[in-house]
Amino acid sequence: MRSLLYIVAVILVIGWLVGVFAYSATGLIHALLVIAIIAFILALIRPSTTV
């Protein structure tokens, strides 16, 4: 589950970068960045559950 959050965070950050530099979008791209940051912080806070 932890690696899934990292993958989602990376995808959202890449989407944000593409949006900022290529399309100069406003609200949606910044919302994606916030979601990516939240996912990354949750991945750091939650304990590792590897078996």
C-alpha positions as CSV (number, residue, x, y, z in Angstrom):
1,M,0.0,0.0,0.0
2,R,2.9,2.3,0.8
3,S,4.4,2.0,-2.7
4,L,1.0,2.7,-4.2
5,L,0.9,6.0,-2.4
6,Y,4.3,6.9,-3.7
7,I,3.3,6.0,-7.3
8,V,0.2,8.2,-7.0
9,A,2.2,11.0,-5.5
10,V,4.8,10.9,-8.3
11,I,2.1,10.7,-11.0
12,L,0.3,13.7,-9.5
13,V,3.5,15.8,-9.2
14,I,4.4,15.0,-12.8
15,G,0.9,16.0,-13.9
16,W,1.3,19.3,-11.9
17,L,4.7,20.0,-13.5
18,V,3.3,19.4,-17.0
19,G,0.3,21.6,-16.3
20,V,2.4,24.4,-14.9
21,F,5.1,24.5,-17.6
22,A,3.1,23.5,-20.6
23,Y,-0.5,24.7,-20.2
24,S,-0.2,27.2,-17.4
25,A,-3.4,25.9,-15.8
26,T,-4.7,27.3,-12.6
27,G,-7.0,25.5,-10.1
28,L,-7.0,21.9,-11.1
29,I,-3.2,21.5,-11.4
30,H,-2.6,23.1,-8.0
31,A,-5.2,20.8,-6.5
32,L,-3.3,17.8,-7.9
33,L,-0.2,19.1,-6.2
34,V,-1.9,19.4,-2.9
35,I,-3.2,15.8,-3.2
36,A,0.2,14.6,-4.1
37,I,1.8,16.3,-1.1
38,I,-1.0,14.9,1.2
39,A,-0.4,11.4,-0.2
40,F,3.3,11.6,0.4
41,I,2.9,12.9,4.0
42,L,0.4,10.1,4.7
43,A,2.9,7.6,3.4
44,L,5.6,8.9,5.7
45,I,3.3,9.0,8.8
46,R,1.7,5.6,8.4
47,P,3.8,2.7,9.8
48,S,5.2,0.2,7.4
49,T,3.1,-2.9,7.2
50,T,5.4,-5.2,5.2
51,V,5.2,-8.8,6.1
